[in-house]
Amino acid sequence: MKATSAVIVATLYLIVYVILFQTGISITILSYLFLTSPFLMIWLIFTVLKDNRKPYPELGEDEEWGYRDKPKNQSTDPNSDEKLPHLMP
């Protein structure tokens, strides 16, 4: 199952729970929904973490981490003497 579908199912489950709670439905039904929600969350987490449809590039020999939102030449070392553009006066 897609991660997007799992998120939609979990969101709809929560919305149904809140609507039923506000309408004052039987406490038995609400208790059942409440007690099954942790299993839904575990399933959601597993589905999102195991979804491997988005390809990620392999790291090079000298790379430890791969960040897609930072250019490769930008230093991430806090002890580096290199001045970052957003920190320059």
C-alpha positions as CSV (number, residue, x, y, z in Angstrom):
1,M,0.0,0.0,0.0
2,K,1.2,3.5,-0.7
3,A,2.3,5.7,2.1
4,T,-0.2,8.4,0.9
5,S,-3.1,5.9,1.2
6,A,-2.1,4.9,4.7
7,V,-2.0,8.6,5.8
8,I,-5.5,9.1,4.2
9,V,-6.9,6.0,6.0
10,A,-5.5,7.1,9.4
11,T,-6.8,10.7,8.9
12,L,-10.3,9.5,8.0
13,Y,-10.2,7.1,11.1
14,L,-9.4,10.1,13.3
15,I,-12.1,12.3,11.7
16,V,-14.7,9.5,12.2
17,Y,-13.6,9.1,15.8
18,V,-13.9,12.8,16.5
19,I,-17.3,13.1,14.8
20,L,-18.7,10.1,16.7
21,F,-17.3,11.5,20.0
22,Q,-19.0,14.8,19.4
23,T,-22.3,13.2,18.5
24,G,-22.4,11.3,21.8
25,I,-22.4,7.8,20.4
26,S,-22.1,4.7,22.6
27,I,-19.1,4.6,24.8
28,T,-18.5,1.0,23.8
29,I,-18.0,2.0,20.1
30,L,-15.7,4.9,21.1
31,S,-13.7,2.6,23.4
32,Y,-13.2,0.1,20.6
33,L,-12.1,2.8,18.2
34,F,-9.8,4.2,20.9
35,L,-8.2,0.9,21.7
36,T,-7.6,-0.1,18.1
37,S,-6.0,3.3,17.2
38,P,-2.5,2.3,18.4
39,F,-2.5,-0.6,15.9
40,L,-3.5,1.8,13.2
41,M,-0.6,4.1,14.1
42,I,1.9,1.3,14.1
43,W,0.6,0.2,10.7
44,L,0.9,3.8,9.5
45,I,4.5,4.1,10.7
46,F,5.5,0.8,9.2
47,T,3.9,1.7,5.8
48,V,5.5,5.1,5.7
49,L,9.0,3.8,6.6
50,K,8.9,0.8,4.3
51,D,7.6,2.8,1.3
52,N,10.5,2.7,-1.1
53,R,9.0,4.1,-4.3
54,K,11.0,7.3,-4.2
55,P,14.5,6.6,-5.5
56,Y,17.4,8.0,-3.5
57,P,20.8,8.3,-4.9
58,E,23.6,6.1,-3.6
59,L,26.2,7.9,-1.4
60,G,29.7,8.3,-2.7
61,E,32.8,6.7,-1.2
62,D,33.6,9.8,0.9
63,E,30.1,10.7,1.8
64,E,28.5,9.8,5.2
65,W,25.2,11.6,4.8
66,G,23.1,12.6,1.8
67,Y,21.0,15.7,1.9
68,R,18.9,16.5,-1.1
69,D,18.2,20.1,0.1
70,K,21.8,21.2,0.5
71,P,24.4,21.6,-2.2
72,K,27.4,19.2,-1.9
73,N,29.9,22.0,-1.5
74,Q,28.2,23.5,1.6
75,S,29.9,22.6,4.9
76,T,27.8,21.1,7.6
77,D,30.6,21.0,10.2
78,P,29.9,23.4,13.0
79,N,33.7,23.7,13.8
80,S,34.5,24.7,10.2
81,D,36.2,28.1,9.6
82,E,34.3,28.4,6.3
83,K,31.8,31.3,6.4
84,L,28.3,30.4,5.3
85,P,26.5,33.0,3.2
86,H,23.5,33.3,5.6
87,L,25.8,34.0,8.6
88,M,27.9,36.7,7.0
89,P,27.3,40.3,8.2
